[in-house]
Amino acid sequence: MKILIVGGGGREHALAWKLSKSKKVKKIYAAPGNPGIAEIGVCVNILASDIKGLVRFAKEKKIDLTVVGPEVPLALGIVDEFNREGLKIFGPNKNASRIEADKAFARDFMYRFGIPAPTFNIYETAAEALKYTKKINKYPVVVKAAGLAGGKGAFIVNSRKDYEKTIDEILVQHRLGEAGKRIVVEEFLTGQEMSVFVLTDGVTIVYLPSSQDHKRLYDRNRGPNTGGMGAYAPYPTNRRVANIIEQVIIQPTVLSLRDQGIDYKGVLYAGLIITSLGPKVLEFNCRLGDPEAQVILPLIESDLVESFSAVVDGKLSDIEIKTKNHWAICVVLASGGYPFDYRVGEEIEFREKLSAKTLLFHAGTKREDSKLVTASGRVLNLVVTHENLKIAKQKVYKEIKKIHFKNMYYRKDIGNSGMKKMKRKRRR
């Protein structure tokens, strides 16, 4: 089979690595790809948002299966275009992708079908949103752009002054462009966050390993939100919480989508928070997370090509996904200054050879002559798997010391919350 991966980040490198393990795969292409993916397959200079260009390429190369990594091409309707041309593609169509691409739609959907979520209000004008300040009894609250903002559209506001400033920036100054045409103002919830991933063909649901992303820039979950500074999998939870997630959140969501005539095929990713009243949905996404994919995929033992093909063909009930009884931990190496102002073009040095068991995924790199240099905020992802989470953490941080680029930054506490949860479990 010839596979085309759409995207060029760490998640797409992890997908290329995992798909290349399938005996069915003869060749992998990635658009646009990155230097890490180029070691596995062929990178082509087509942007993930260039839907017509991707269709032309898939037809020309007779691609057997296209796998979409990021949310933007899904929201633009890449699946619909490929389907019209008779091309096989893994991912939800444009209508189904609204569950991520339009947070106002998603919140209304959850409200209508009783999916546990924060209380919320939707606003289109600054005047409407500012009237709401009189009703806010307690800060913080969360303000979200309704559209896709590349993970940068959610703001925790701690005072009336902060709220008014955020409203002005989004709805008056239009700092988020089209993504901020509408906003969702939500109740702020406290608790541990977790990411739940399932494959579905619209009928059958198959669970992948859960994960915990670390979105804040600094240790102990402080600082601004980022695209994700690291993750570990699986997320340790008890049977009671797992049953609620399955029976009250995931199953009703898939069933309600189908009942609304929405043909959802692909990955459904529920970003949850485990509150004192039980799990609630912070967001739904229509693709694998980044960096969660980098820890989930190494734990899957089954052939990913078979699994993705079964989703596309509506035959997910015919397969079983086997996973390793291991932990996986990923640490993101970022450019200093990320997620705001940062320099690119810094040379990446490998001062020692990485362990053969360490996975290195490129997230924001490029080749300049013979040098590998930084090209984005999130640069590299290091991943280690082990039967013991503490050992996995020790190993991944030991490996980081072998890599250097100017102003390299990373969090030093990835996996700590998982170790604490496991410690509490053992005490019981």
N, C-alpha and C positions, 0 to 999 in steps of 0.2 A: 504493500500500500504506500501511496504518497500522501504525506500529511502536510498541511499548511497551518502554521500557528500564527495568529494575528496578535501583534503586540511586540514589545521589546524590553520588558523589565525583568525583575527577578522572578516573578510568578511565571512568566513565559519561558524563561530559562529552565525553571523547575519542570514545567510541562514538557518541554523539549527533551529534557533528560529522562523523564519517566516514560514518555511515549516511545523514545528510542530503544527502551528495553524490550518492547514487544517484538516477537518473532515475525509478526505480520508486517512490520514497518520496513520499507526498503529505502525511503528517502524522506528527509524532513526539510521543509522550507519554513522560514519565518519572515514576516513583514511587519516592521522593518528589522526585527531581531537585534542582536547585540554581539560584541566580540566573544562572549561565552557561548552563545548559541551557535556561532560560526564554527566552533570546534566540534559540534555535533552534526550540523546541517548547513544549509545554504541560506544566507540572509539576502533578502531582496529589498531594494530601495523603494518601498511602497508604504506610505503612512497607514496606520491602523484606521484612520478616518476616511481614507480614499476607497470608498465602497466599490465604485465602478472599476477602479484599477485592480482591486483584489478579485473581483468577479472575472475580469479579463485574464488575470494571471492564473486563476484556478482552472479556467476553461483551457487555456493554452497548455498548461502543464498536466492536464487531466488529473487533478487532485482528487483523491478518493475520500478524504475527510478533512474538513477545516475545523479548527478548534479556536474559539475566540477567548482571549485572555481578559482584556479590559472592558469596562462598561460602555464607553463612548460608542464604539461601532455597533454594539447591541442596541443602544438607544437610537442610533441613526437608521436602524432597519437592515443591517447586513444579512441577518438570517432570512428575512423576507425576500431580499434580492437574490440570494443564493438559491433559495427554494424555487423562485420563479424560473431560474435557469437550470433547474434539475440538479443542482450541486448539493452534495451532502455536507451539512454543517452542524456543529454542536453548539447549542446555546438557545436561549429563549428569543422569540420574535419581538418586534418593536412594541406591540401591544402589551405583551407579557412583561417586557423590560421596564414598563412604567412603575413597577413595584419598587425599583431603585431610582429610576430617572426622574420621577415626580413624587417628592415626599408628601405633598398635599394629597395626591391620589392615594398613596400608601396609607397615610394616617386615616383617611376617610374609609378606606377598605377595612382596616383593622377595627375601626369603631363600628361599622355596619355589621361585621361578622363576629364581634365579640372576642377578638384576639387581644390578650392582655397587653396594654401599652400605656405610656404616660398620658395624662390629660393634655389637650392641645387646643390651639386656635390658629386659623389660617388668615393671613392678611395680604392684600394686594397694594395697599397705599400706606404711606407713613402716617397719615392722619388717623386711619383706622387702628394701626398698631400702637400709636401713642395714646389713644383713648384707653387702651387696655391697661396702661400703667396704674390707673386708679383701682383696678381689680387685682393687681398683684399684691398679695398679702405677705409673701415671703420670697426673698432672694436666696440663692441664685435661681435663674430660669435659663432655659436653653433656647437660643434663636438659631433657626436653620434656614438656609436658602432652600427653596423647594426643588430647584433643578440641580444638575450635576455640577459640582464645583471642585472636582479632583481631590476630595477628602478635606478641603479647606473651607467648607461652607457651614460648619457648626460652631457656635460661640456660646460659651458659658458666661452669662453676665451676672455680676455680683451686686449691682446697685441700680437705682433708677437712672443715674447719670450714665452708667455703662450701657444700659438698655437703650436710652435715647440716642447715644452715640452710634451704637450698632445699627439701629433702625435707619439713622441718617446715612450711614455708609452704604447700606445695602439698597434701601428703597429710594433714596434721594440722590446720592452720588453714584449709584449703580456700579459699585466697585467689583461686584461679581457678575456683571453683565446680565445675559439672559438667564443665568442660573438663579439670580436674585429677583426675578420679576414678581415672585410671590415668596412669602416666608411662612414658616411654621414656628409658633412659639409654644414651647413645651414645658411641662413640669420637670424639674430637676430631680432625678432619682439617685439614690446611693446604693452601693452594693458592688459585688464583684462582677465584672463583665466577662462574657464568654461568646465564642463564635460557633454556631452550629451549622453544619453543611450537610445537605442531602442531594442526591441525584434523584430526579423524577422525570418520568415520561408523561406526567399529567395524571397518572393513575397509581402506579407503583412508586413507593418511596424507599430508597436505600440510603442508610446513614453512613457518612464518612466520619473519620475521627474528628472530634471537637477540638477547639483550640482556644487559647487566650492571646489576643494581640496586646501590644503595649504602645498605645497611641501617643502618650505624652512624651515630650522631648527629654525630660530629665528623670533621674532615678526617683523612686517612690511616687511615680505618677504625678509629677509636678511639671509646670511649664506649659507651653503652647501645644496644641494638637498637631500631629504630623500624619503622614501617610502610614506610619507604623514603624517603630524602632526595633521590633523583634517579636517573637512569638514562641510558644511551646505547645505541644500536643502530646496526648489528649488532655483536655481540661478535666480534672478530677471532680466528679459530682456524685451525689447519692442517687439511689434508685427512685426515690420519691420525686426529686426534682426532674430526673430524666423522664419519668412517666408524664409529668405535667407538660414538659417541653414537647413530648411526642403527641400526647392526646389533646392538649388544649391549644397548642401553637402550631406545630408543623402539619399534622393531619388536617385540622380545620382550614388552614391556609390553602393547602393544595386542593382540597375538596371545594372550597369557596371560589377559588380561581376557575376551576373547571365548571362549576355551576353558573358562573358569570360569562361563560363562553370564551374564556381566556385559555388558549392552548399553551400551557407552560411546559417546556421541555428543556432540561439543562440542570444547572446547579441552582439551588435555592439556598441562600446564605442568610441566616437569621442572627443579627447582632443583638444579644440579650444582656440584660442586667438582672442579677439574682438579688431581689429585694427581700425585705422581711416578710412581704406578702406573697412572695413567689416570683418566678421569672416573668419579665416583661420585655416586649420587643422595642429596642431602641431604633432599629432600622432593618429593612430587608434589602438584600443585594441580589443581583441576578448572575453572579459569577463567583469564582473562587477569590478569596481574599489575598492581599499581598501585604504582609509576609506570611499569612497563614498557609497558603498553598505550599510554601517552602518546607513546612513541617508536616503537613498532612500527606503529601504525595510520597515521601520516603517511608511512611508507615503502611502504605497500601501494597499488598503482595500480588493482587490480581492484575490481569492485563488491562491497562487503562483504555486501550483502543477498543477492546471488546465491550467494556463498560459504556464508553461514550457512544459507540455504534448502537448498542441496545437502547439507549435513551432516544436517539434519533429515530430508530426504527419502531419505537413503541413496544419494545420487547424486554423491558427492564426486569420483568418478573421471571425471565429465563435465566438470569445470572445471579451469582452471589459474589460479594466483594469480601475478600479476606484481608485482614490487617495484622501487622506484627504486634506482639505484646511488648512494645518498646516505648520509650519517650523520644521525642525529637525536640531540639531547641535551635532557634535561629536568632542570630544577632545581626542587626543592620549596621554596617559601617557607613557613616554619613559625612558629608562635607561640613566643615565648621561654618556656622552661620545658618544652616538649614533649620527650619523651613522658610527663612526669610532671605536675606542676602548672603550668597556664598560664591566662592570662586570655583571655576571649573578649569580643566586643563592641567591639574596637578598630577605629576607622575606617580603611578602606583608601583611600589616596590615589594617584592616577595623576598624577605631576608633569609627565610629558610623554606624548605619544601614542606607543603602541608601534608598532614597524615593522609594515607590512602583512603581512610574511612571518612574523612571530612569532605563534605559537599560544599563547593564554592559556586554560588549563583551570582551572575553579573546583573546589576540593577540599573546602574547609570555610568557606563564606561564607554570609551571609544579608543580606536587605534590612531595614533599620530606618528607616522613613519613606523618605526619598530617598537615604539613605546605604548604601553597601556596607560591611559590617563582618565581622570575623573570627568564626567560629562553631565552630572546631575546632582541633586541633593542627596538622594540615597544611592550609594555607589556599589557596595558589595554586600552579599548575604552569606554568612558562614553558618552551616548546619551540621550538627552532630546528633546521632541517634545512639541510644544505650538503654539497657534494661533498667537503669537507675537514673532518675532525673538529676540528682546531685552530681553524679559522675559526668553525665552529659554536659552539665553546666561547666564543670571544672575543665573538661576537655575543650569546649568551644572557646572559652576565654584564654586558654593556653595557646590555641591556634591563632587567635587574633594578634598575639604578640609577634607573629611572623610576618605581618603585613604592615606597611607604612605608606601614608601619603600625607602631605602637609595639611595641618588642621583637621586630621581625622578625628571624628567624634563617634562615640557609641555609649549606650547605656550599660551599666555594670550590674544591673539587678534582674535581668531577664530570667524568668523561671522561679524567682524567689517566692512569689505568691503560690505557685504550685507546690513547692517544697513545704511551705507552711501548712497548706491544706492537707497534704499527706501526713505531716507530723500530727496534726489534730486528729486525723482519722485513726492513726495508730494508737493514740492515747485512749480513744474510745474502746 
